[in-house]
Amino acid sequence: MAWEKNLEQWVMDVRRRTPVAARLSLWDGRYFDFGEFNAPDVTLHVTGPSAFNYLLEPDLDSLSEAYIRTLIDVEGRLEDVVELAYGLAQGGVASRLARLTSYFRHSRRSDRQAIQYHYDVSNDFYAAWLDPNMVYSCAYFETGREDLATAQIKKIDHILTKIRLAPGQTLLDIGCGWGGLVLRAASRFGARCVGITLSENQYALARERVKAAGLEDRVEIRLQDYRDIDGQFDRITSVGMFEHVGLRQLAAYFGRIRDLLAEDGLALNHGITSTDAESGETPFGASDFIEKYVFPGGELPHIGLVLQTMQQGGLEALDVEGLRRHYARTLSIWSDNFERNSDWIRKEVGEEKFRIWRIYLAGCAHAFRHDWISIYQVLCTKASRPAEELHWSRGYMYASELGQA
């Protein structure tokens, strides 16, 4: 058969570039070893010949597809499994042509469907691996020694301090998730908040949490598209949301933020970016897998495009902070939590979705560690704002962290 003719050459290629000690185990009892070992770090079990349609010219999309379809199984530490997958993908010939812009329409309806596909798996599913406040975005490890729950609170406080949130000010949180940021903004900073989401599950639980906290007079949660908001706000935050906007819509998205921002207001955009300035793709086929199974319609701009479209939208960037290391650690903790609760999660969401999320979380942690994707917080204000009104330094952002306030 065709796969048998190519198997020997494939094994030779893999032996030259596998990053971990591994064994390829076939359904008929044959096996091939890669590296010197007493026991392999990773064993890749091939369940039948059809798996070689995905293995012989691998990228991360094809390898993930084979795993999700149970054509291959793996044994070993998940970190080593992901390392092997990236090693195989780097040598594969299937390096896809980059999509500079997506053909996803990003209408209100399609965006709502995409958001609900990703976020409405179930609240219990997310609670199984997030922190107790269910903050689904990059944490902030001020010293590097914090646990996840502490680091997520520090991330929220870091953002709210950056935008100089003060009692009585109005805050709009675009993509509010389960309400972690607006709850903190109201209870600790005394703000009056509106949080919007397109996820029905998030909307329902966030409203329950607001009521339980006794903050209904200060926090309103809406099931609403950012394009349909009216009014003006002293402060605006968007955390882990603009990845869903679409590259072609970024200038209009930032323009909408400008329209909603008070003349002396501050806004902060916290989002994942590509490190490939030309293609905007996550390498080795990972973008194709994420588009199909995790974030339909999601697109990652380079930080240069973020700043360009922000300016086109009428906003001036005041401060840019990269948090790539912080997200690598956040995702590693999420992945560890996922593994620890794997039996329950598999029962909750089924085998296919379990496998999708398992490799997604571990794969993203690897990608952030290796600078294949990144994340930035960009503080901004209206471009027309007088310069003398702005802070001269970043000192105010860190005063409380250093024990000075």
N, C-alpha and C positions, 0 to 999 in steps of 0.2 A: 504494500500500500504506500501512498505518497508520503505519509508521515514517517514511515519506517525508513524510507530512502534518505530523508532529511534529518533523522534523529541523530545519527552519528556526528554529523557536522555541527548540529545544534549543541550537542553535549560538549564537543571540543570548544566551541565559542564560549559557552557558559563557564567552563573550567578556567578560562583565561580571565574572566571578569567578575566572577561571583565574589561579593564582599564578605560573605560568611561561610562557615563550614556547613555544607548542605548535602542532602540526599534526595534524589529524584526516585520515587518508588512507583512502579507501574502496576496496573491491575493484574498483570499476569505473573507477578512475582519477581520480575527483573528489577534491578535498581542500579543507579549510577551515582557515584560519590564525587563531590566537588570540594577539594581541600583535604588536608590531613587531620584526622580526628579519631578519638576513641568512640565518641558518639556525636552525631551531627547537631549543630545548633538549630537547624531547621530541616524538617522532612516535608517535602512536597509530594503529596499523594495524588497521582493521576488516576481518575476513576474509570476512564475509557478513552478510546482512540479519538473521539471528537474533541477532546481537550486540546489536541495539538493544532487545531484550527486557530486557537488563541495563543498557544505557547511558542510556536516556531518563529513568529515575527512579533514579539511582544511589545506592548507599551502598557502604561498603567491602566488604560481603559480596557484593553483586552484581558489583562490579567485579573482585573477586578470582575469583569464579566464572567470569566471562567469560575471564579470563586463564588460569586453570587448564584450562579447556575448549578453549583455543587459538582462541577466537572473537575475541580481540584479541591483538595483539602490540605490543611497545613498543621504541623505540630511545631512547637517551639515558642520562645518568648515573642510576643507580638512585635516588639521593637526590632528583633532580628528578622522576623518575617517581612516587615516593611523594608528593611535594609536590603534584603534579597530582591524584593519586587523592584525597587528602584535600580538595583544593579542590573537586573534583567532588562528593564525598560530602557536604560541608557544605551544598551547595546542593540536594541531592536531597530529595525529599519523603518518602523512606522512612526516617523517623526512628522506629525500632521502639519499641513500648512496652517498658519495662524489665522484666526478670524479677527480682523481688526475691529469689526463691529458685528453685533449679533443681528440675526434676522428675527429675533423675538420682538413682538410688536410693542410690548410695554404699554398696553392700554390699561385702563382701570380694571377691566374684567380679567385680563390675562395676569396682571400683577397680583390681583386678589387670589386667583387660583393658584399661582406659584407660591405665594406666601402660605396659603392654607395647606398646600401639599407638604411643605417643609415643616411648619410649626404646629400643625394640628394632628401630629402623630398621636399623642396623648400627653396630657400634663404629667401623668404618673411616669411616663417614659423619660421625660426630661428630668423629673425630680430624682430619678434613680442615679444620675451621674453629675448633675449640677450641684452647686452649693445650696444651703438651705433657703437662701433668698431667691434662688432660681434666676441668677444673672447669667445670661447666655451671650457673653462677649468677653474680650480679653481682660483678664484681671491685671492689677497693678501691684507688683511685688517691690515695695519701697526698699526693703533691705535684702530681699531674696530668701528670707527665712519664714515668711508668713505662710499660714495655711490658706486654702482656697477661699474660705468664707471671709477671712480678714482681708485678703488681697482684693476681693470683689468690693467690699465696703470702701477700701482705700482708693480703688479705681473711681468709684462714684464720687467720693469726696474730692479727689484730684480734679475731676471734671468740673464739679460745682464750684470749687475754689478758683479754677482757671477762668471761669466766666464771671467771677465776682458776684455770685448770687447772694442777694440780701433779703432780709425779711420784707414781705409785702410785694416783692417783685413777681411778675407773671413769667412762667416758664412753660414753653412748649417742648415736649419730648416726642420727636418723630420716630416711630418704631419703638414703642415703650415696653414691648415684651410683656412680662408678668408684673410690671409696675415697680421694679426695684428702685430705679432712679427717682421717679416722682415721689414715691413714698419717703425716701431719704431727703429729698429736696424740701418737702413740706414739713416733715417732723424735725429735722435738724437745722435747716436753713430758713424756715418760716416762709417759704414761697407759696404762691398760689399756682397750681399746676394743671396743665392739660396734657394727657398722654394719649397718643393715637396708635392703633395697630390695625392690621387687616386680618389678623388671626382670631377666629371666634373663640378658640380655647383660651388664648391669652387674655382676650377681652373679658371673658367670664371670670377667670380666676383673679385677674388684676382688680376687678370691681369688688370681688369678695374680700381681697386683702385690704383694699382701701376702707371698706366698711368695718372690717375687723379691727383696723388700726384707729378707728374713730376720726378719719380724715376726710369724710365726705364733703365737708364744707370748704376744703382746700385743694382737693384732687378730683379731677373729672377724667374718666377713661372713656374714650370714644372708639367705635369701630368705624374708621374713617381713612380715606386716602389723603396724602399730604397735599394733593392738588386741589382738594375741596375745602381746605381750611380758610376761614375768614378772620379778620381782626389783626391786631398787632401784639407782640410779646416783647417783654424786656430782655428775655434770654431764650435761646433755642438750642437744644441738643439733639443730635442724631447719632446714635451709638449702634453700630453693626447693622445699619439699614441701607446705606447708599449703594451697597453691593447689588441690590435688587433694582436699582434705578435704570441701568442701561447706559452705555457710553454716550450714545447720541443724545440722551436726555439730561446729561449732567449739568450743562450750562443752564437749562431751564429749571432744573431742580434747585441749583444754587440761587437762581433768580427768584424762585418762589420763596426761599428762605429770606432773601433780602427784602422782599415785599412784606413779609410777616414780621420782620425785625424792627423794633423801635429805632428811632434815629440815633440814640446813644446806646443801642443794644450790643450784645455780644452773642456769638453763636459758636458752637464747637461741633465739628464733624469727626467722628471716630470710626474708621473703616479700614477694611482689608484692601491691599493694593497688590498689583503685579510688580515684579522686579524686572520684567522684560519691557523696556521702553518702546519697542517696535511692535510687538505682537499683542501684548496684554494677556498672554496665555500662561497658565501653569504648565510647566514642561512635562514631557514624556507621556502625553496623553491623559494627564490627570483632569484637565479641563473638560474633556469629553465625558469622562465618568461622572464628574460632579454635575454637569449639565443634564445628563440623562436621569440620574438617580437621587441627587441631593438638592441642588439649587437650580431648578429650571429657570432659564432666563437670567441667571446671575452673571455679572461681568465685572472684572477687576481692572480698574484703571491704574496706570502708573502714577506715582505721586506727582510727576510733572504735569500730567493731564489733569489731575485734581486741582492743582494750583492754577493752571491755565483756565479751566472752565469755571472755577470759583471767581476769577477775575472777570471773565466774560459775563457771569451772573451778577456782577456789581458788588462783589465782596472783596475785601482786602485781607489777606492772610497776615496775622500778627505773630503767630507762633506755630512751629511745626515740631512735633515730638514723635520719634519712632519707638515703637514698643514691640519689635519683633521677638526679642528674647522673652518678654513677658507672655506673649501668646504661645510660644513654644512650650513654656512651662504650664500655662493654663490648659492647653490641649493634652499635654502628657498626663496631668492630673485627671482631666475628664476621661481620658482613655483608660487609665488605671481604675477609676470608679466604674466605668462601663464593664471592664473585665471582671471586677469583683462582683458585680450584680448580673453577670451574663446569663445565668440560668433563669432568673426572673424576667429579664428583658426579652429573652428568646420566647418565653411563654406569652409575654405581653404583646409583642409586635409580629411574631412569626419569624421563621428562619431567614427568609430573603431580606427583610428590612433589618434584622439583627446583623446580618453579614455586611449589608451596605454601610450601616453606621459604624460598625466595628472597624472596617478598613478606612472609612472616611476620617474618623477622629485620629487614629494612629498615623495615617498618611499625612494629614495636615500638620500634626506635630513635627513629623520628619521634615516636611517642606519648610516650615518656619525655622527650624533649626539650621537648615542649609541655605537660607536666604533665597528660596525659590518663590516665596510670597512674603509679603511684609504687611505692616499695619501702622497707621499714623493717626495721631490726633492733630487736627488743624483748628486753631482758634482764629476767628475772623470777626470782622465788623463791616459796616457799610463803607464802601470805598470813598464816599464823599465826606466821611467824618473828619473833623479838624484834628490834625496830628497832635496838637498840644493837650488834647483830652486823654491821651492814651498813656499807659504806664511806660516808664523809662527802662524798666528791667523786668526780669522774670522772678525777682525775689518774692513777690507776694504769693506766687504759686506754691512755694515750698516752705513758707514761714511756719505754718502749722505742723508740717511734717518734721521740721527741725526743732520743734518745741519752742518756737519763738512767738506763737500766738495761740 
